[in-house]
Amino acid sequence: MTRLPHLSQVARARLAELANRQLTGDEWQAQAAIPLTPDEIEHTLALVRWFRRRYPTAADRFAYVRRAYARWQRAALPPRKSGQ
């Protein structure tokens, strides 16, 4: 989750709870049944076009994923205390 320093601990905990909760099958079906709008489709396709220009080969894409995964892992770790 993106760091949100301006939020209280309670608000962050509630956001984490909402973001990490398991949907029931019915909830998922209801969300999946909502069609994308033309704007959402175009925005998604624009992001795909940008990504494919920025990372034109499979090797480029895998290298990006490895770097991003390492960054996500670092962000998920609790902050280190000084002296560790």
C-alpha positions as CSV (number, residue, x, y, z in Angstrom):
1,M,0.0,0.0,0.0
2,T,1.2,3.5,-0.7
3,R,2.6,5.3,2.3
4,L,0.0,7.8,3.6
5,P,1.8,9.7,6.4
6,H,-1.0,12.2,6.8
7,L,-3.6,9.5,7.8
8,S,-4.1,8.4,11.3
9,Q,-3.1,4.9,12.4
10,V,-6.8,4.1,12.7
11,A,-7.5,5.3,9.2
12,R,-4.6,3.4,7.8
13,A,-5.7,0.2,9.6
14,R,-9.2,0.6,8.2
15,L,-7.9,1.1,4.7
16,A,-5.7,-2.0,5.0
17,E,-8.6,-3.9,6.3
18,L,-10.7,-2.9,3.3
19,A,-8.0,-3.5,0.8
20,N,-7.1,-6.9,2.1
21,R,-10.5,-8.4,2.7
22,Q,-11.6,-11.5,0.9
23,L,-14.6,-10.9,-1.4
24,T,-17.3,-13.5,-1.4
25,G,-18.1,-15.2,-4.7
26,D,-21.2,-13.2,-5.1
27,E,-19.4,-9.9,-4.4
28,W,-16.8,-10.7,-7.0
29,Q,-19.4,-11.7,-9.5
30,A,-21.3,-8.4,-8.9
31,Q,-18.1,-6.4,-9.4
32,A,-16.9,-8.4,-12.4
33,A,-20.3,-7.9,-14.1
34,I,-19.9,-4.1,-14.2
35,P,-18.8,-3.3,-17.8
36,L,-15.9,-1.0,-18.3
37,T,-16.7,2.4,-19.7
38,P,-15.2,3.5,-23.1
39,D,-12.9,6.0,-21.1
40,E,-11.7,3.2,-18.9
41,I,-10.9,1.0,-21.9
42,E,-9.1,3.7,-23.7
43,H,-7.1,4.6,-20.5
44,T,-6.1,1.0,-20.1
45,L,-5.1,0.7,-23.7
46,A,-3.0,3.9,-23.5
47,L,-1.2,2.5,-20.5
48,V,-0.5,-0.8,-22.3
49,R,0.8,1.2,-25.3
50,W,3.1,3.3,-23.1
51,F,4.4,0.2,-21.2
52,R,5.2,-1.6,-24.5
53,R,7.0,1.4,-25.8
54,R,9.0,1.9,-22.6
55,Y,9.8,-1.8,-22.3
56,P,9.7,-3.1,-25.9
57,T,11.2,-6.6,-25.3
58,A,10.3,-9.5,-23.0
59,A,13.7,-9.1,-21.4
60,D,13.0,-5.4,-20.7
61,R,9.6,-6.3,-19.2
62,F,11.1,-9.0,-17.0
63,A,13.9,-6.7,-15.8
64,Y,11.2,-4.1,-14.9
65,V,9.2,-6.7,-13.0
66,R,12.2,-7.9,-11.0
67,R,13.1,-4.3,-10.0
68,A,9.5,-3.5,-9.2
69,Y,9.1,-6.6,-7.1
70,A,12.2,-5.8,-5.1
71,R,10.9,-2.2,-4.5
72,W,7.5,-3.6,-3.4
73,Q,9.2,-6.0,-1.0
74,R,11.3,-3.2,0.5
75,A,8.2,-1.0,0.9
76,A,6.3,-3.9,2.7
77,L,9.0,-4.4,5.3
78,P,8.6,-2.5,8.6
79,P,11.0,0.5,8.9
80,R,14.4,-0.5,10.4
81,K,15.4,0.9,13.8
82,S,18.7,2.7,14.0
83,G,21.5,0.4,14.9
84,Q,20.1,-2.6,13.1
